[in-house]
Amino acid sequence: MTDQKLSRRGFIGTMSTGFAAMGLSGLASASPVEAKAAAAAKPDSPDAWFNQVKGKHRIVYDVPAPNGIMPFAWPLVFLLTNEATGSPASDCGVVVILRHDAMPFALNSALWEKYKFGERINFNDPATGKPATRNPFWQPGPDDFNVPGVGPVQIGINQLQEKGVMFCVCHMALTVDSAAAAQELKLDPAEVLKEWTAGVLPGIQIVPSGVWAVGRAQEHHCAYCYAG
């Protein structure tokens, strides 16, 4: 979420808009039992998505803010070092939660360019050293990321997804940040939220909130690692 302040009424309004966009408008007023049953009934629900976490060795990387390459390098390190100690990727479950100021990493490069996410979250493109106008971690070039002593590393979101890493993004951050951007640019908040939601990268699951996802990951026996 950005530092831009929203009124309490405005914040609640953006939350309501967000629930509606997710098809969860009824959950805001439903009882906990009803809400859980409604979510479980949807095959693409966040709870159903978490049921896909597999393997004996499970970990969740909590990413509330940019932290260089670490949120994307550590999942690869986890897989490689497990393999080196006898546990193949098929026996590992890795979840990455993109929330708060790290939310834009879940969005496509067109949105990075349009909304100047590199400036908004103070993240430079490793290829240019300037504020990123693309999502650096989506389909990166072969030499975009180099680690001393290791060399080029394949840590794009798409590359990690191919290895079984699961990514999700905080819908609360999508909702509030898009409303703040809309307010700043004098745009319709509902339309900006719709645009950002449509711009979530393939294979990334939208979850009600990042902190909700942290809880669900640990309920699914994922060890916790702060990565932001």
C-alpha positions in Angstrom: 0.0 0.0 0.0 1.2 3.5 -0.7 1.7 6.3 1.8 -1.1 8.2 0.3 -3.9 8.5 2.8 -7.5 7.5 2.1 -10.4 8.4 4.3 -12.0 5.6 6.3 -15.1 5.8 4.1 -12.9 5.8 1.0 -10.9 2.8 2.3 -14.1 0.8 3.0 -15.4 1.8 -0.4 -12.3 0.5 -2.2 -12.5 -2.7 -0.2 -16.1 -3.2 -1.3 -15.1 -2.6 -4.9 -12.4 -5.1 -4.5 -14.6 -7.8 -3.1 -17.0 -7.3 -5.9 -14.2 -7.5 -8.5 -13.2 -10.9 -7.0 -16.7 -12.1 -7.0 -16.6 -12.2 -3.2 -19.1 -9.4 -2.5 -21.2 -11.7 -0.4 -18.3 -12.6 1.9 -18.1 -9.2 3.4 -21.4 -9.8 5.2 -21.5 -13.6 5.4 -20.7 -15.5 8.6 -17.3 -17.2 8.8 -18.8 -20.6 8.1 -20.8 -19.3 5.1 -17.7 -17.4 3.8 -15.5 -20.5 4.0 -18.2 -22.7 2.4 -18.6 -20.2 -0.5 -14.9 -19.9 -1.1 -14.4 -23.7 -1.0 -17.2 -24.1 -3.6 -15.3 -22.2 -6.2 -12.7 -24.4 -8.0 -10.4 -21.4 -8.5 -10.8 -20.1 -5.0 -7.7 -19.1 -3.0 -8.3 -21.9 -0.5 -8.5 -24.5 -3.3 -5.3 -23.0 -4.7 -3.5 -23.5 -1.4 -4.5 -27.1 -1.4 -2.1 -27.6 -4.3 0.9 -27.0 -2.1 2.8 -30.3 -2.3 5.9 -32.1 -1.0 7.5 -32.9 2.3 9.6 -29.8 2.4 7.4 -26.7 2.3 8.3 -23.0 2.7 6.5 -19.7 2.2 8.4 -16.4 1.3 6.6 -13.4 2.7 7.4 -10.4 0.4 5.9 -7.1 1.7 8.5 -4.9 0.0 11.2 -5.0 -2.7 14.4 -6.5 -1.5 16.7 -6.7 -4.5 16.7 -10.1 -6.1 16.2 -12.0 -2.8 12.4 -12.7 -3.0 13.1 -14.5 -6.3 16.6 -15.9 -5.7 15.8 -17.6 -2.4 13.1 -19.9 -3.9 15.6 -21.1 -6.4 18.3 -21.5 -3.7 15.8 -23.6 -1.7 15.1 -25.9 -4.6 18.7 -26.3 -5.6 20.0 -27.0 -2.1 17.2 -29.4 -1.4 18.1 -31.2 -4.6 21.8 -31.2 -3.5 20.8 -32.9 -0.3 18.6 -35.6 -1.9 15.2 -34.0 -2.2 14.1 -33.3 -5.7 11.8 -30.4 -6.6 8.8 -32.8 -6.7 9.3 -33.2 -2.9 9.3 -29.4 -2.3 6.5 -26.9 -2.0 7.4 -23.2 -2.4 4.9 -20.3 -2.1 5.8 -16.7 -2.7 3.4 -14.0 -1.4 3.6 -10.6 -3.1 1.9 -8.1 -0.9 2.1 -4.4 0.3 4.8 -2.6 -1.7 5.9 -5.8 -3.5 2.5 -6.1 -5.1 3.5 -4.6 -8.5 5.8 -7.6 -9.1 2.7 -9.5 -9.9 1.7 -7.2 -12.7 2.6 -7.1 -16.3 5.2 -4.7 -17.9 2.6 -2.6 -19.6 1.3 -1.5 -16.2 4.8 -0.9 -14.9 5.4 1.5 -17.8 2.0 3.2 -17.6 1.9 3.7 -13.8 5.7 4.1 -13.3 5.9 1.4 -10.7 9.7 1.6 -10.7 9.4 5.1 -9.3 6.5 4.3 -7.0 8.3 1.4 -5.2 11.8 2.7 -5.7 13.0 -0.3 -7.8 15.7 0.0 -10.5 15.8 -2.2 -13.6 19.0 -4.3 -13.3 19.6 -3.9 -17.0 19.6 -0.1 -16.9 20.1 1.0 -13.3 17.2 3.3 -13.7 13.6 3.1 -12.3 12.1 0.1 -13.9 9.5 0.6 -16.6 8.9 -3.1 -17.0 8.5 -5.9 -14.6 12.1 -7.1 -14.3 11.1 -10.5 -13.0 8.8 -11.5 -15.8 10.5 -13.1 -18.7 13.9 -11.6 -18.0 16.9 -11.7 -20.3 19.4 -14.5 -19.8 22.0 -12.2 -18.2 19.7 -9.9 -16.3 20.6 -11.4 -12.9 24.1 -12.3 -12.0 25.3 -13.6 -8.6 28.9 -13.3 -7.6 30.5 -16.7 -7.6 27.5 -18.2 -9.4 27.0 -16.3 -12.6 23.7 -15.7 -14.4 20.7 -17.1 -12.5 17.2 -17.9 -13.8 14.9 -16.2 -11.3 12.2 -14.9 -13.4 8.7 -15.5 -12.1 7.9 -17.5 -15.2 11.1 -19.6 -14.8 10.4 -20.3 -11.1 6.8 -21.2 -12.0 8.2 -23.9 -14.4 10.0 -25.3 -11.4 6.8 -25.5 -9.4 7.0 -22.3 -7.4 3.6 -20.9 -6.6 3.0 -17.2 -6.6 0.1 -15.2 -5.2 -0.7 -11.5 -4.8 -2.6 -9.5 -2.2 -5.9 -8.2 -3.4 -6.1 -5.7 -0.6 -2.9 -4.1 -1.9 -4.3 -4.2 -5.5 -7.4 -2.5 -4.3 -5.9 0.3 -2.1 -2.9 1.0 -4.3 -5.0 1.3 -7.4 -7.4 3.6 -5.6 -4.5 5.8 -4.5 -3.1 5.8 -8.1 -6.5 6.7 -9.5 -6.9 9.5 -7.0 -3.5 10.9 -7.9 -4.1 10.6 -11.7 -7.8 11.7 -11.5 -9.0 8.4 -12.9 -12.0 6.1 -12.0 -10.8 3.8 -9.1 -13.0 1.0 -10.2 -11.6 1.1 -13.7 -8.0 1.2 -12.5 -8.6 -1.7 -10.2 -10.2 -3.6 -13.1 -7.1 -2.8 -15.3 -4.7 -3.9 -12.6 -6.6 -7.1 -11.8 -6.6 -8.0 -15.5 -2.9 -7.3 -15.6 -2.0 -9.9 -13.0 0.6 -12.2 -14.6 -0.4 -15.7 -15.8 -0.4 -18.3 -13.1 -0.4 -15.9 -10.2 -3.3 -16.4 -7.8 -5.1 -13.4 -6.3 -5.7 -13.9 -2.6 -7.9 -11.8 -0.3 -4.9 -10.3 1.5 -1.2 -11.1 1.9 -1.6 -11.7 5.6 -4.5 -14.1 4.9 -2.1 -16.0 2.6 0.7 -16.0 5.3 -1.8 -17.7 7.6 -3.0 -20.2 5.0 0.5 -21.1 4.0 1.4 -22.0 7.6 -1.8 -24.0 8.0 -0.5 -26.0 5.0 2.7 -26.6 6.9 4.9 -24.2 5.1 7.9 -22.9 7.1 8.0 -19.1 7.2 10.7 -16.9 5.6 10.5 -13.1 5.6 11.8 -12.0 2.2 11.0 -8.3 2.0 
